[in-house]
Amino acid sequence: MIASLPMYDRPTNAVAHDLFWSLIRDHLRDDGIDAPDQLDRSVLYRDTWSRADLVLGQICIMPYRTSYAKDVTVIGSSDYGLEGCPPGHFRALFVCRHDDPRDLKALSGARFAANAKHSFSGYQSAQEKLADLGLTLPDPLITGSHGASVRSVAQGEADFACIDAQTWRMQQADMPETRHLRVLGATNTAPGQTFITRQSDDPAPYFAAIKSAIVALPLDIRTTLGLRDVVALPASAYA
């Protein structure tokens, strides 16, 4: 069996994620659900999504919609209290260099950095937002991560990028490159990183365990994670 909370897990908050998982784990065990002692960071997160022994994971809206809706059970959406987002939702932010005076319309044909073409926050949401404005997103420079996209813009290798808003919040605390960038717009909102478990499991005890764990987190740990709540969204939100 496996548990993974990979989407915002990084060295600077790994201890906080470990404590969060320990609280969830103990609640699950109290409900008679077997759960691993520790989070697994050795398996690529997308390789956990269709596993029959998945106890808890997280999935982004794009792969859920396109490939995994029939393979997992949705528990609830994470709520990070992001500006401009309803509970349980997130958005991405367009960023460019401080010394670049162009607006989003002027930048739409410039060099665009994306972590991956299969990323909702880094590519698809940007594509959808520009389409809403009657603009076209150029073929991107693929960087492999939001951090690499930030660096590519800061170093002048690209002109703008689209960064998950919670990731941007964390980057501002530990990536000096963000000081050279400014936010020039935001994408539409979508369900946030979604907690999932294996197919056909009842989501109710998992939802209760996550919610109880968030409430029980010490204030400093909750602040480190930035996580405010887990929200049950209607199935239509994920369609």
Phi, psi and omega in degrees: 000157187215145173227139184211135176233069196273342197294323178237017180282127180210166184306326183286344179230016182299319180298320179295319177295323179297318178294318178303313179297320182299324178290317177299312181305313183294323176295318179297316180297323177298333178268008177084015179260123180292135183216142182292156181296321188228160171292146177259118178251009184267343184255133177302132190304322182290341177282350179269340193296325182256012180286138181289345180254019179288117177273312179209136176211183176226143180223146176277155186299324185294307178295329176298312183295318190273332190221334194240005184302327182271355185258346186226167173249124177285131177263309181175168183258139179287143179240114180256011178061039184283140181302133177079009184239134172295163177307135178080010181238165175217175172210174177245159185242133173280130179233147174216177180288149179302325184273007177262112185278356186291149174268182185297322180297316181291330182276349189301336178258007183273185182287122184247131178257134178226144178295322178192152179289338179272004180275129177290310184291321187274341184222302188296318181295326176293317179299316181294318181295315179294324177297322177300330181268004181076023183244164180241135177277131179290163176299128191276159163277116182275122186255335179099343179197159176297323179298317179293327177295317177300315180296322182294324177287315181300326183269001176084009178282336176221162183264330178203165181210170179235121189238131173313131188296324177289323175298316178300320178300316180289321180298326180297337180273335186223010175237105181303334182299334182296338180293342180266001185242159175227156177270128181242004178170176182220155177278177171291161180275159179207164176307137181290181178307127193255129175286135182225161169223182185298160182301139172077359175285149176289121183286343189303310181293331177290316178300314180297321180294317180294315181297317179295322180295319179298316180297324185278349182297135171302151186303319182293325179288319178297322178294319178299316180286327184077004185275125182259327187192170167242137189235132175274113179259153177294154181303330181297336180293335183263356185287000000 
